[in-house]
């Protein structure tokens, strides 16, 4: 009995199910390529660690001087002229790499063993504490940070800011949802990419945040999508207008952002609470979405006791934090990547989600492949 055949678009006979098999095989090839690339990266790190370990051993126990690295770099370049990675500076990084993770194979089970060499060099350059290196390495792997994004987060001390806002999430949301919502917050938020050089009105800050949307989404956290700015909702005979509306893809919840220039006022929590309730009623689908949360951002760091009293009487889950667009201290500013290396900004055109034409832009996390120097 012959195999059933159907005609393809190019008039050639094609067995039934061929297209599905082809797609399956292509996906299998891609998956294998990714695994092979990861395995090759791990082996490269093993090689670099072993070279660094050998250099350290000779210097510590055989009395070799620092100039041996210069000679090794020259000889290795001669032996492997078609390979990069044998510069004097790179060998110094290999030595630092072995010193930072002194136990053989200790780095492989950890996140650092999954990072490109350029990321590892950045961790060695910017951080001295082993625990911080591991924290940023794990975050870079989990969220797919490029080297520029990793550098920005280190320079702005994300490990101190993440989850730092004062909130009432524990009182208004069940566990563990309250912990997840807290992870969405930072204090302070640093919007230095706005390049605002003088005190700005709230609308100016909003517009600048949208003009540089890609960097803004990075500061608000991984997996945050833009829903709209100045989102209008008709209520009775007037309108409620939300400054910024985001959507957390990972937590499947709307996030209402309210910007204020100046000091925190307890009255702001009432306004933000109304917006959160509005989004819960008009946009949220309880069968699909987690409860909406609000984040109030003020240019002046809020007094914690005042904020806690204000949040204690608020029925909506919300957090209060500060934000700045001023320059960072000189030592942290020097650590930031040059503006020319940042990704091109996105400038979307949006309308109210109530009108059904919302433009949504999500953060894209990519891991850069870095050539060895």
C-alpha positions, -999 to 999 in steps of 0.1 A, spaced: 0 0 0 15 33 -10 21 63 14 -6 90 11 7 121 -5 -5 156 -10 8 183 -33 29 212 -19 28 247 -31 57 241 -55 40 212 -72 63 186 -55 47 156 -38 50 159 0 41 132 25 13 140 50 28 153 82 61 163 66 58 200 75 52 191 112 82 168 113 104 195 97 94 220 124 100 195 151 135 187 137 144 224 133 134 231 169 155 201 181 185 215 161 181 249 176 178 235 211 209 214 206 228 245 193 219 265 224 230 236 246 262 233 227 269 270 230 263 269 267 286 238 271 313 256 250 310 287 272 314 266 303 344 248 289 359 282 280 355 293 316 370 261 328 400 267 306 404 304 317 400 294 354 427 267 351 451 291 334 445 316 361 450 290 388 483 279 373 495 315 372 485 320 408 502 288 419 535 297 403 534 332 417 525 321 452 547 290 455 574 293 429 582 329 433 573 339 397 570 376 392 542 397 375 561 399 343 555 362 336 520 372 324 535 394 297 557 365 285 528 340 286 505 364 267 532 368 239 539 331 237 502 320 237 495 346 209 523 331 189 511 295 195 475 304 187 476 333 162 440 327 150 425 328 185 415 359 206 417 360 243 455 358 249 461 395 257 480 405 288 449 421 303 428 389 297 454 368 314 452 391 344 415 386 344 420 348 344 442 351 374 416 373 392 389 348 382 408 319 398 414 340 429 377 350 432 365 314 430 395 296 445 380 260 447 383 240 415 349 238 397 333 259 424 320 283 398 305 257 375 273 249 395 268 286 401 253 312 379 287 327 370 295 295 351 266 303 327 277 338 319 297 350 289 333 359 298 326 396 293 301 395 321 325 377 344 351 404 337 326 430 346 318 413 379 355 412 387 360 448 378 330 463 396 325 442 427 348 430 455 324 410 477 319 374 467 282 374 478 275 404 456 292 389 426 270 358 430 239 378 434 244 398 403 255 368 384 223 349 393 202 379 384 219 383 350 213 346 342 177 346 354 167 378 335 191 376 305 208 409 312 231 422 286 265 435 298 254 471 296 223 463 317 244 444 342 268 473 344 240 498 350 224 477 378 258 473 395 265 510 392 231 520 407 233 494 435 202 474 425 208 449 453 202 477 479 172 492 461 152 461 450 121 456 471 130 486 492 98 507 490 75 511 520 43 493 513 11 478 527 13 447 506 16 423 535 -16 437 550 -36 439 517 -24 408 498 -22 372 508 12 355 511 31 347 489 15 373 465 25 401 489 61 390 486 59 390 449 44 424 448 71 438 470 97 425 446 83 449 420 94 479 440 127 497 443 138 526 464 150 549 450 141 546 413 169 561 393 159 576 360 193 592 351 188 582 315 162 610 312 191 636 311 170 662 328 193 689 341 169 711 361 138 705 383 110 693 360 73 692 363 55 659 365 44 660 329 80 666 317 92 636 337 64 615 323 72 625 287 109 619 292 102 584 307 82 575 276 107 591 252 134 568 266 110 538 272 135 510 268 157 523 296 127 532 317 113 496 316 147 483 326 147 505 357 111 493 366 123 457 365 123 426 343 92 416 324 74 450 328 53 460 298 41 495 290 4 500 287 -2 537 286 6 573 297 -21 597 309 -47 570 306 -82 585 307 -112 567 322 -146 584 323 -161 583 358 -195 600 364 -193 635 350 -155 637 350 -124 617 341 -97 599 361 -63 601 346 -35 576 354 0 589 350 16 556 339 2 522 336 24 491 333 17 453 333 40 428 349 42 399 326 58 375 351 32 383 379 3 389 355 -9 420 371 -14 457 363 9 482 380 -3 518 384 24 544 387 17 579 401 45 605 399 47 634 423 72 663 424 81 672 459 74 656 493 50 628 501 15 637 513 -9 612 529 -36 625 505 -17 610 476 -25 575 488 -62 582 485 -58 593 449 -36 563 440 -60 539 458 -88 552 436 -68 545 405 -59 510 416 -96 503 423 -105 517 389 -80 495 370 -92 465 391 -128 472 380 -123 482 344 -93 462 332 -84 434 355 -99 400 348 -100 382 382 -98 348 366 -66 357 348 -49 386 366 -34 390 401 -46 420 421 -36 454 407 -10 473 428 0 509 429 34 526 433 37 562 443 69 579 434 80 612 449 111 633 442 118 638 479 125 606 499 94 600 520 95 599 558 89 562 566 67 567 597 44 591 578 41 567 549 33 537 572 5 556 589 -9 567 555 -7 532 541 -23 516 572 -56 532 564 -54 525 526 -76 496 513 -56 492 480 -22 475 479 4 501 472 40 512 479 57 545 482 92 552 470 114 581 458 128 587 424 156 608 410 169 619 376 199 637 390 234 625 384 248 598 406 279 604 428 311 607 408 324 572 417 291 556 406 287 579 376 321 568 363 309 532 364 280 537 341 282 528 304 287 556 279 254 569 265 264 558 230 263 522 241 228 523 253 200 508 232 180 532 210 150 546 228 115 536 218 88 563 213 54 545 211 20 560 203 -6 550 228 -42 555 235 -65 546 265 -69 509 271 -106 517 275 -107 525 238 -92 491 229 -61 505 211 -34 501 238 1 499 225 21 476 247 59 474 247 77 448 268 112 448 279 135 425 259 162 407 278 191 396 257 225 382 268 253 397 248 280 374 234 313 391 242 344 384 222 375 377 243 401 405 242 
